[in-house]
């Protein structure tokens, strides 16, 4: 069993590495170009495959880790939701799949926050990480439903949602590299990429804001 788990971990790490490299590449090249789109597709494949493999590993003997299980689900949500955001460039109504994706993540975010609060009340080490990432998930999914509700009024936030979700998934990849690859597992290592990444998302949202109306006409 342990040999099988190790093989899965290696495959998980391999696809995670693809996600990390292509994710960084996609933010360095020209946005919207063919190279950006190709790297974005490879990034999505790498991150989803890596996360899907991590989910069963987190339930295997001696490797049980509910936090990493929930982070895996969070990463899948970010990548899928980030890609689906592009479809709102032209469509004006969220379908059942859109709501199911966001609703499922909202449910798991509440679970993460609840576990985090329980851990903090009972003095469990690093319990705040559940609250921290659960709070991020809760915020993003609530924003999703607000976006869905206002689609008939305004369809200007699709690009912002795409950037925010994909950068969020890249943050997950960078965090995994720091924690699992380098072996730095303290709270600073877990939280710093998310904090810095949030500033980067804010930067891009401000940069694209004046251009949104033009982009919608392309």
PyMOL commands that set and color helices and strands:
alter all, ss='L'
color gray80, all
select helices_A, chain A and resi 2-28+34-57+66-89+96-121+128-149+158-182+187-209+212-216
alter helices_A, ss='H'
color red, helices_A
deselect
rebuild
show_as cartoon
